[in-house]
Amino acid sequence: MTSTPAGEDRGIHVSGHGTFTGNAQTGDHSRAEYVSHAPAAEDEVSDEVVRLREAVEALRDRIRALDPAELSAAEGSAAESALAEVEDASLPADEAGQGRVRNAIFTVTGALASVASLSESIRALRDAAGPWL
């Protein structure tokens, strides 16, 4: 493993097909911020996708408002990553997109199962994800 001195290029280089899926961070004292890009105007977003995305955002807000003693950093990070996966995978109507949403929902509910104050938000997310399950 090599280290890069502070201030030098710490970018992430993707070779091969030039695509990347997932989360990545680099740099000193780096912070992650999730950015969601809306679909192009010509793309029709179904009511089910809108409902699912609203449930994801509501649960994300509840997670961020939790006291650190209620949810470990690892569980919170796993849940945030899975919620991002739900949003990313919710548009494709193909089998792969459905599988990605299904797996992400299982990850979120598993990571947050011990937090009683989130039970209603988790139930709303599962209900909204019904068409993918």
N, C-alpha and C positions, 0 to 999 in steps of 0.2 A: 504494500500500500504506500502510495506517495502522498505527500501533502503539498498544497499550493500556498505560497505565501499570501498573506492578506493583501487584498487589492488587485491581485492578478486574476486572469480569466478563470472563472469557475463554471463556465457554461456546461450544458449537457449536450453532447454530440451524439446524434442518432445516425447510424450508418445502415447500409442495407437498403430497405424499402423506404426509409425516411419517415416512418410513422412511429408514434409512441402512444400507448394507452396506459393510463394510470396517473399516479402522483409522483412528482419529483421535486426535490429541494436542493439548493446548492448555495454556498456562500457562508460568510461569517454571520452568526446571529440571524440566520434566515427566518423568514416568516412565510407561511403559506396562506394564500387567499384563493378561494374558489370563485371562478368566474364562469357563469353560464351564458352561452350564446343562444339567443332565440333563433328558432328556425326561420328560414327565408320566408318572405310573405307568401310565396306561392305554395309553400308546404302547409297542408291542412293539419292542424293539431286537434285530435279528437277530445271529446269531453273527458274520456277516461284518462288521457295523458295529462290534461289540465288538473284533474282531481288528484292524480298521483303526485304531480309536482307540488301542488299545494300542501299535501300531506307531508311530503319530504321537507319542505321549507318550514312547516309548523314544528315538526319533530326536531329539525336542526336548531331552530330558535330555542326550543325547550332544553336541548342538550347544552347549548352554550350558556344558558341561564342557571344551570345546575351548580351547586356548591362542589368544589373539588373533592370533598370527602364522599360525595354520593356516587361518583363515577371516576374510575382511574383514568389517567392520561392515555394508557394503552387502549382501554375499552372505548373511550371517546374518539380516539384517532381511528380505530377500526370502524366505528359506527359512521363517522364523517366520510371515510373512504367509501364505505358501502352505500351511503346515501348519494354520493357523487356518481357512483356506478349506476344506481337506480335511475337518476336523471339522464345520464348518458345513454342508457340502454332502453329507455322507455319509448322512444320513437319507432325503432324498427319493428315492423309487425311480423318479422320472420321468427323462426324457431330459435335462432341464436340469441336474438334480443330478448325473447321471452325467458330463455334460460338464464341470461345474465341478470334480469330483474329478479327472477325467482331466487337465485343464489344470493344476490345482494340483500333481499328481504330476510332470508334466513340468517345471514350474517348480522344484520342490524338487530333483529329480534333476539338473537343469541347474545350479542354483546351488551344489550340493554335490559335483559330479562331481570336482572337483580335490582333495577332501579324502579321501585314501586310508583314513584311520582310520574313516571313516563308511561304507565300502562295504557292510559286513554289515548295518548298520541301514537303509541305503537299499534293499538287496535285500529285507529283511523288509517294508519299507513297500510296495514294488512288488508283492510277493507278496500282501500283505494287500489291496491295492487291485485285485487281479485281477478281481473281479466288476464293477468299474466301468470297467475298461479293455476 
